[in-house]
Amino acid sequence: MSRSYFGTDGIRGSANSHPMTAEIAMRVGMAAGKLFTNGQHRHRVVIGKDTRLSCYMIESALVSGFTSVGMDVFQLGPMPTPAVAMLTRSLRADLGVMISASHNPYIDNGIKLFGPDGYKLSDERELEIEALMDSDVSELLAPPDRIGRAKRIDSASERYIEFAKRTLPRNLRFDGLRVVIDCANGAGYKVAPAALWELGAEVIEIGVEPNGLNINKECGSTAPEALANKVREVRADIGIALDGDADRVVVTDETGKVIDGDQLMAVIAESWLKRGRLAGGGIVATVMSNLGLQKYLEGLGLTVERTPVGDRYVVEHMRQHGYNVGGEQSGHVILSDFSTTGDGLVTALQLMAVVAQSGKPVSEVCNRFERMPQILENVEYKSGISPLDNVNVERAIKDANARLGESGRLLVRASGTEPVIRVMGEGADAILVQTVVNELVEVLRTAA
């Protein structure tokens, strides 16, 4: 069955354009609310959002939809995606909603849904919601005496901050550590600096002045240059950059060098292995993770299981096979002992714990392996017309794979959230990899 609204990570699009309109959002609320109100008790949904201007519109429409079918709504305000997942469980809600387009610019927005267990909904559940959205929604409406109520939860920030702090060993403090935190003018702009300060760190904040239009703009995990410059300017020990909904993180060491999710997973996996905490005998990564990570962990006797790109695939594999560490090179790290989705703040705290306990600088702690030469390129195309279907592109991909041979690998895929083709080449011969990727990108651009 084809999907009309949901993509690889909820519903996403440009604000005030299909499918990211107030009308669609209201239908999502009505359909999802009806699907999760099948008992006699008062059902509840929690709604969090990031700082985009369009979040006000989408939130109001969702609230109207949910209350119209008899669901009580708890509004959290600006809150990280992992906080929404956590509070869905903590508040015994039947459903959780995050309004965010993650690392995308402010013009985009999205709706992510979580079940009562805090995990993102399955494809089957999303298809059920789509079917109800396209039905006669007037038949979903609750009688007048069963219409839901909506209220704001003022304690949400404090609940999440305490949760994040409890992920650390008892009595561990960050006194003496100077930290720069870049919150991307997004959902974590209040809670992340507060948690670090309460743990004893000296905190320098950037990206904490959202105006509805500046989320992810020249800041955050997708633009870490601002963080690196600030770290060098104030001579900080570590820099932390979140994305718009704070479910991913990249770090810089004391020199301003950027550290990606692969190095973070290596540090955490080795630390948890030594503490007897690592489950599954390894980690789960995607096909994008560097071969250097795999070789390093194999040297420790650990395995690296690979999935397609997307945190939902990582989480599914972790749940099915008993792993508790997984993630993506982009910094979307899932630590399932604590969270059901990526959590940028919790991931950063786990790294800082290793730094604080070892007494070593971040540059040494995070230098776990030498990266295999890897080239990443994005090629934009006209929405709806993928160049991957072009005969010349298919031939170029086949030739590129043959040239890299067994000493390298090539990954070409369409983004699940943008009209972009992502090209990744990796291998021992950096010059060959660069040449192959450049030539393939030119073919893609011609076809686009």
VEXDREN-2710 file (C-alpha; in Angstrom, 1 decimal):
% VEXDREN-2710
k/r/px/py/pz
1/MET/0.0/0.0/0.0
2/SER/1.4/3.4/-1.0
3/ARG/2.0/6.1/1.6
4/SER/0.3/9.5/1.0
5/TYR/1.6/11.5/4.0
6/PHE/4.2/9.7/6.1
7/GLY/7.8/9.5/4.9
8/THR/10.9/8.0/6.5
9/ASP/10.6/10.2/9.6
10/GLY/7.0/11.2/10.1
11/ILE/5.3/13.8/7.9
12/ARG/7.5/16.6/6.6
13/GLY/7.3/19.4/4.1
14/SER/7.4/23.2/3.6
15/ALA/5.2/25.1/6.0
16/ASN/1.7/26.0/4.6
17/SER/2.3/23.7/1.6
18/HIS/0.9/20.1/1.3
19/PRO/1.3/18.1/3.4
20/MET/2.4/20.5/6.1
21/THR/-0.8/22.5/6.4
22/ALA/-3.1/23.3/9.3
23/GLU/-5.8/21.2/7.6
24/ILE/-3.6/18.1/7.3
25/ALA/-2.3/18.6/10.9
26/MET/-5.8/18.7/12.2
27/ARG/-6.6/15.5/10.3
28/VAL/-3.5/13.9/11.8
29/GLY/-4.7/14.8/15.3
30/MET/-8.2/13.4/14.6
31/ALA/-7.0/10.2/13.0
32/ALA/-4.2/9.4/15.4
33/GLY/-6.3/10.5/18.4
34/LYS/-9.2/8.2/17.3
35/LEU/-6.8/5.3/16.7
36/PHE/-5.4/5.6/20.3
37/THR/-8.7/6.3/22.1
38/ASN/-10.2/2.8/22.2
39/GLY/-10.8/2.4/26.0
40/GLN/-12.9/3.8/28.7
41/HIS/-10.3/6.0/30.5
42/ARG/-9.4/9.6/29.6
43/HIS/-6.8/9.3/26.9
44/ARG/-3.9/11.8/26.7
45/VAL/-1.4/13.0/24.2
46/VAL/1.7/15.1/24.8
47/ILE/2.9/17.6/22.2
48/GLY/6.3/19.2/22.0
49/LYS/7.8/21.4/19.3
50/ASP/10.9/23.2/18.3
51/THR/11.2/27.0/17.7
52/ARG/10.0/27.4/14.1
53/LEU/7.4/30.1/13.4
54/SER/5.1/27.5/11.8
55/CYS/5.0/25.4/15.0
56/TYR/2.3/27.7/16.5
57/MET/0.0/27.0/13.5
58/ILE/0.7/23.2/13.4
59/GLU/0.4/22.9/17.2
60/SER/-3.0/24.7/17.3
61/ALA/-4.3/22.5/14.5
62/LEU/-3.2/19.3/16.2
63/VAL/-4.7/20.4/19.5
64/SER/-8.0/21.0/17.7
65/GLY/-7.9/17.6/16.1
66/PHE/-7.0/15.6/19.2
67/THR/-9.5/17.3/21.5
68/SER/-12.3/16.9/18.8
69/VAL/-12.0/13.2/19.1
70/GLY/-11.9/13.1/22.9
71/MET/-8.2/13.2/23.7
72/ASP/-6.7/15.4/26.4
73/VAL/-3.7/17.3/25.3
74/PHE/-0.6/18.1/27.4
75/GLN/1.4/20.9/25.7
76/LEU/5.1/20.9/26.5
77/GLY/6.2/24.0/24.6
78/PRO/9.7/24.0/23.0
79/MET/11.2/20.6/23.9
80/PRO/13.8/18.2/22.4
81/THR/12.4/15.2/20.5
82/PRO/13.9/12.7/23.1
83/ALA/12.2/14.7/25.9
84/VAL/8.8/14.2/24.2
85/ALA/9.5/10.4/23.8
86/MET/10.5/10.2/27.5
87/LEU/7.6/12.3/28.8
88/THR/5.1/10.2/26.7
89/ARG/6.1/7.3/28.9
90/SER/6.5/9.3/32.1
91/LEU/3.1/10.9/31.9
92/ARG/1.5/7.6/30.8
93/ALA/0.3/9.2/27.6
94/ASP/-1.2/7.1/24.8
95/LEU/0.6/9.1/22.2
96/GLY/3.4/11.6/21.8
97/VAL/3.9/14.2/19.1
98/MET/6.9/16.3/18.1
99/ILE/6.5/19.2/15.7
100/SER/9.9/19.6/14.0
101/ALA/11.8/19.3/10.8
102/SER/15.0/18.5/12.7
103/HIS/18.1/20.0/11.0
104/ASN/16.1/21.5/8.1
105/PRO/15.7/25.3/7.8
106/TYR/12.8/27.2/9.3
107/ILE/10.7/27.1/6.1
108/ASP/10.2/23.3/6.7
109/ASN/8.3/21.5/9.4
110/GLY/7.3/18.0/10.4
111/ILE/5.2/15.9/12.6
112/LYS/6.7/12.8/14.4
113/LEU/4.5/10.4/16.3
114/PHE/5.4/8.2/19.3
115/GLY/3.5/5.3/20.8
116/PRO/2.9/4.9/24.5
117/ASP/6.2/3.1/24.8
118/GLY/8.1/6.1/23.5
119/TYR/9.1/4.5/20.2
120/LYS/8.2/6.0/16.8
121/LEU/5.1/4.4/15.3
122/SER/5.5/1.4/13.0
123/ASP/4.7/1.6/9.2
124/GLU/1.5/-0.3/9.9
125/ARG/0.3/2.2/12.4
126/GLU/1.1/5.1/10.1
127/LEU/-0.9/3.5/7.3
128/GLU/-3.8/3.1/9.7
129/ILE/-3.6/6.8/10.5
130/GLU/-3.4/7.7/6.8
131/ALA/-6.6/5.6/6.1
132/LEU/-8.5/7.5/8.8
133/MET/-7.2/10.8/7.5
134/ASP/-8.7/10.1/4.1
135/SER/-12.0/8.9/5.5
136/ASP/-15.0/11.0/6.5
137/VAL/-13.5/12.6/9.6
138/SER/-16.8/13.8/10.8
139/GLU/-17.5/10.2/11.9
140/LEU/-14.5/10.4/14.2
141/LEU/-15.8/13.3/16.3
142/ALA/-16.6/12.7/20.0
143/PRO/-20.0/13.7/21.5
144/PRO/-20.1/17.1/23.3
145/ASP/-19.6/15.6/26.7
146/ARG/-16.4/13.7/25.6
147/ILE/-14.5/16.5/23.9
148/GLY/-10.9/16.7/25.2
149/ARG/-9.2/19.4/27.2
150/ALA/-5.8/21.0/26.6
151/LYS/-3.3/22.4/29.2
152/ARG/0.3/23.3/29.4
153/ILE/2.8/21.3/31.5
154/ASP/5.1/23.9/33.1
155/SER/7.3/21.3/34.7
156/ALA/8.4/19.6/31.4
157/SER/11.8/21.2/31.3
158/GLU/12.7/20.3/34.8
159/ARG/11.6/16.7/34.3
160/TYR/13.8/16.3/31.3
161/ILE/16.8/18.0/32.9
162/GLU/16.6/15.7/35.9
163/PHE/16.2/12.7/33.6
164/ALA/19.4/13.7/31.6
165/LYS/21.4/14.2/34.8
166/ARG/20.4/10.7/36.1
167/THR/22.0/9.1/33.1
168/LEU/25.4/9.8/34.6
169/PRO/27.1/7.8/37.4
170/ARG/26.1/9.0/40.9
171/ASN/28.1/12.0/42.2
172/LEU/29.9/12.6/38.8
173/ARG/30.4/16.4/38.3
174/PHE/31.9/18.5/35.6
175/ASP/33.5/21.1/37.8
176/GLY/36.4/22.8/36.1
177/LEU/35.2/21.9/32.6
178/ARG/34.6/24.9/30.3
179/VAL/31.9/24.0/27.8
180/VAL/30.5/25.8/24.7
181/ILE/27.0/24.7/23.9
182/ASP/25.4/25.6/20.5
183/CYS/21.7/24.9/20.6
184/ALA/21.0/25.8/17.0
185/ASN/18.3/28.3/18.1
186/GLY/16.2/25.2/18.5
187/ALA/14.3/23.0/20.9
188/GLY/17.2/22.5/23.4
189/TYR/18.0/26.2/23.9
190/LYS/16.8/26.2/27.5
191/VAL/17.3/22.7/28.8
192/ALA/20.7/21.8/27.5
193/PRO/22.6/24.8/29.0
194/ALA/20.7/24.4/32.2
195/ALA/21.6/20.7/32.6
196/LEU/25.3/21.4/32.0
197/TRP/25.4/24.2/34.4
198/GLU/23.6/22.2/37.1
199/LEU/26.3/19.5/36.7
200/GLY/29.0/22.0/37.6
201/ALA/30.3/23.0/34.1
202/GLU/31.2/26.5/33.1
203/VAL/28.8/27.1/30.3
204/ILE/29.2/29.5/27.3
205/GLU/26.0/29.5/25.2
206/ILE/25.5/30.3/21.6
207/GLY/22.5/29.6/19.3
208/VAL/20.1/30.3/22.2
209/GLU/18.1/33.2/20.8
210/PRO/15.4/31.7/18.6
211/ASN/13.2/34.1/16.7
212/GLY/11.2/31.6/14.7
213/LEU/13.3/32.1/11.6
214/ASN/16.9/31.4/12.7
215/ILE/16.7/27.7/13.7
216/ASN/19.7/25.8/12.3
217/LYS/20.8/29.0/10.4
218/GLU/24.6/29.1/10.4
219/CYS/24.7/27.3/13.7
220/GLY/24.1/23.9/15.3
221/SER/25.3/20.4/14.3
222/THR/24.9/21.0/10.6
223/ALA/27.1/24.2/10.7
224/PRO/29.7/23.6/13.5
225/GLU/32.0/26.3/12.3
226/ALA/30.5/28.8/14.7
227/LEU/31.0/26.3/17.6
228/ALA/34.6/25.6/16.6
229/ASN/35.4/29.4/16.5
230/LYS/33.8/30.0/19.9
231/VAL/35.7/27.1/21.4
232/ARG/39.0/28.5/20.2
233/GLU/38.0/32.1/21.2
234/VAL/37.2/31.2/24.9
235/ARG/39.7/28.3/25.1
236/ALA/37.0/25.9/26.1
237/ASP/37.6/22.2/26.9
238/ILE/34.8/21.0/24.7
239/GLY/32.2/22.2/22.3
240/ILE/28.7/20.7/21.9
241/ALA/26.4/21.4/18.9
242/LEU/22.8/20.2/18.8
243/ASP/20.4/20.3/15.9
244/GLY/17.0/21.9/15.7
245/ASP/15.2/19.3/17.7
246/ALA/18.2/18.2/19.8
247/ASP/18.1/14.5/18.9
248/ARG/21.6/14.6/17.4
249/VAL/25.0/16.1/18.4
250/VAL/28.4/16.8/17.1
251/VAL/31.3/17.8/19.3
252/THR/34.5/19.7/18.9
253/ASP/37.7/19.1/20.9
254/GLU/39.7/21.9/22.6
255/THR/41.3/22.9/19.3
256/GLY/38.0/23.3/17.5
257/LYS/38.3/20.0/15.5
258/VAL/34.9/18.5/14.8
259/ILE/34.2/15.0/16.1
260/ASP/31.4/13.1/14.4
261/GLY/29.0/10.4/15.6
262/ASP/31.3/7.5/14.6
263/GLN/34.0/8.7/17.1
264/LEU/31.3/9.3/19.7
265/MET/30.0/5.8/19.3
266/ALA/33.5/4.4/19.5
267/VAL/34.2/6.2/22.8
268/ILE/30.9/5.2/24.4
269/ALA/31.1/1.6/23.2
270/GLU/34.6/1.2/24.7
271/SER/33.6/2.9/27.9
272/TRP/30.5/0.8/28.3
273/LEU/32.5/-2.4/27.5
274/LYS/34.9/-1.7/30.3
275/ARG/32.1/-1.0/32.7
276/GLY/30.3/-4.3/31.7
277/ARG/27.3/-2.3/30.4
278/LEU/27.6/-2.8/26.6
279/ALA/24.9/-5.2/25.4
280/GLY/24.8/-7.3/22.2
281/GLY/28.6/-7.6/21.8
282/GLY/28.9/-4.5/19.6
283/ILE/27.0/-1.6/18.2
284/VAL/24.5/-0.9/15.4
285/ALA/25.5/1.7/12.7
286/THR/24.3/2.6/9.2
287/VAL/26.0/2.0/5.9
288/MET/27.3/5.5/6.1
289/SER/29.6/4.9/9.1
290/ASN/33.3/4.9/8.4
291/LEU/35.2/1.6/7.9
292/GLY/37.7/2.9/10.4
293/LEU/35.0/2.6/13.2
294/GLN/34.3/-1.0/12.2
295/LYS/38.0/-2.0/12.2
296/TYR/38.6/-0.3/15.5
297/LEU/35.7/-2.0/17.3
298/GLU/36.6/-5.4/15.7
299/GLY/40.0/-4.9/17.3
300/LEU/38.2/-4.8/20.6
301/GLY/36.3/-8.0/19.8
302/LEU/33.1/-6.1/19.0
303/THR/30.8/-6.3/16.0
304/VAL/29.3/-3.5/13.9
305/GLU/25.9/-4.3/12.5
306/ARG/24.9/-2.1/9.6
307/THR/21.5/-0.9/8.6
308/PRO/20.1/1.4/5.9
309/VAL/20.3/5.2/6.7
310/GLY/17.7/6.4/9.2
311/ASP/17.5/6.2/12.9
312/ARG/14.3/4.1/12.8
313/TYR/16.2/1.3/11.1
314/VAL/19.0/1.5/13.7
315/VAL/16.5/1.4/16.5
316/GLU/14.6/-1.5/15.0
317/HIS/17.8/-3.6/14.7
318/MET/18.8/-2.7/18.2
319/ARG/15.5/-3.8/19.6
320/GLN/15.4/-7.0/17.6
321/HIS/19.0/-8.1/18.4
322/GLY/19.6/-6.8/21.9
323/TYR/22.0/-3.9/21.3
324/ASN/22.0/-0.8/23.5
325/VAL/24.4/1.5/21.5
326/GLY/23.7/2.5/17.9
327/GLY/23.6/5.5/15.7
328/GLU/24.6/7.5/12.7
329/GLN/27.7/9.3/11.6
330/SER/25.7/12.5/11.6
331/GLY/25.6/12.4/15.4
332/HIS/22.2/10.7/15.9
333/VAL/23.2/8.3/18.6
334/ILE/20.8/6.0/20.4
335/LEU/21.6/4.8/23.9
336/SER/18.6/2.5/24.6
337/ASP/19.4/2.1/28.3
338/PHE/18.1/5.7/28.5
339/SER/16.2/6.7/25.4
340/THR/14.0/5.3/22.7
341/THR/15.4/7.8/20.1
342/GLY/18.5/9.8/19.6
343/ASP/19.4/12.3/22.4
344/GLY/22.0/14.9/21.7
345/LEU/22.3/16.0/25.3
346/VAL/22.5/12.6/26.8
347/THR/25.1/11.5/24.2
348/ALA/27.2/14.6/25.1
349/LEU/27.0/13.8/28.8
350/GLN/28.2/10.3/28.2
351/LEU/31.3/11.6/26.4
352/MET/31.9/14.3/29.1
353/ALA/31.8/11.5/31.7
354/VAL/34.7/9.7/30.0
355/VAL/36.6/13.0/29.8
356/ALA/36.0/13.9/33.4
357/GLN/36.9/10.5/34.7
358/SER/40.0/10.1/32.6
359/GLY/41.4/13.5/33.1
360/LYS/42.4/13.5/29.4
361/PRO/41.6/16.2/26.9
362/VAL/38.8/15.7/24.4
363/SER/41.3/15.5/21.5
364/GLU/42.9/12.4/23.1
365/VAL/39.6/10.8/24.3
366/CYS/38.0/11.1/20.9
367/ASN/40.9/10.0/18.8
368/ARG/39.9/6.4/18.8
369/PHE/40.6/5.5/15.2
370/GLU/41.9/6.9/11.9
371/ARG/39.1/7.6/9.5
372/MET/39.2/5.8/6.2
373/PRO/39.2/8.5/3.4
374/GLN/35.5/9.2/2.8
375/ILE/33.9/11.7/0.4
376/LEU/30.3/12.9/0.8
377/GLU/28.5/15.0/-1.8
378/ASN/24.9/16.1/-2.2
379/VAL/23.2/16.7/-5.6
380/GLU/19.9/18.5/-5.6
381/TYR/17.2/17.7/-8.2
382/LYS/13.8/18.8/-9.1
383/SER/11.3/17.3/-6.7
384/GLY/9.6/14.2/-8.0
385/ILE/12.1/13.6/-10.8
386/SER/14.9/11.4/-9.4
387/PRO/18.1/11.2/-11.6
388/LEU/18.7/7.7/-10.2
389/ASP/16.3/6.4/-12.8
390/ASN/18.4/7.8/-15.6
391/VAL/20.2/5.2/-17.8
392/ASN/23.5/7.2/-17.9
393/VAL/23.4/7.5/-14.1
394/GLU/22.9/3.8/-13.6
395/ARG/25.8/3.1/-16.0
396/ALA/28.0/5.6/-14.1
397/ILE/27.3/4.0/-10.7
398/LYS/28.2/0.6/-12.1
399/ASP/31.4/1.9/-13.5
400/ALA/32.3/3.7/-10.3
401/ASN/31.8/0.5/-8.2
402/ALA/34.0/-1.4/-10.6
403/ARG/36.8/1.2/-10.3
404/LEU/36.8/1.2/-6.5
405/GLY/36.7/-2.6/-6.4
406/GLU/37.2/-4.5/-3.1
407/SER/39.4/-1.7/-1.6
408/GLY/36.5/0.7/-1.4
409/ARG/32.8/1.1/-1.5
410/LEU/30.2/3.5/-3.0
411/LEU/26.8/4.4/-1.7
412/VAL/24.3/6.4/-3.7
413/ARG/20.9/7.0/-2.3
414/ALA/18.0/9.4/-2.3
415/SER/17.3/11.4/0.8
416/GLY/14.1/10.5/2.6
417/THR/13.4/14.1/3.6
418/GLU/14.7/16.3/0.7
419/PRO/15.0/16.2/-3.1
420/VAL/18.7/15.4/-2.8
421/ILE/20.8/12.5/-4.0
422/ARG/23.6/11.6/-1.5
423/VAL/26.8/10.2/-2.8
424/MET/29.4/8.6/-0.5
425/GLY/32.7/7.1/-1.6
426/GLU/35.2/5.4/0.7
427/GLY/38.4/3.6/0.3
428/ALA/42.1/3.3/1.0
429/ASP/43.1/5.4/-2.0
430/ALA/41.9/8.9/-1.3
431/ILE/42.7/10.3/-4.8
432/LEU/40.8/7.5/-6.5
433/VAL/37.8/7.9/-4.2
434/GLN/37.7/11.7/-4.9
435/THR/38.0/11.2/-8.6
436/VAL/35.2/8.6/-8.8
437/VAL/32.9/10.7/-6.7
438/ASN/33.5/13.9/-8.6
439/GLU/32.8/12.1/-12.0
440/LEU/29.7/10.5/-10.7
441/VAL/28.4/13.8/-9.2
442/GLU/28.8/15.5/-12.6
443/VAL/26.7/12.8/-14.3
444/LEU/24.0/13.2/-11.6
445/ARG/24.0/17.0/-12.0
446/THR/23.6/16.6/-15.8
447/ALA/20.7/14.2/-15.3
448/ALA/19.1/16.4/-12.7
END
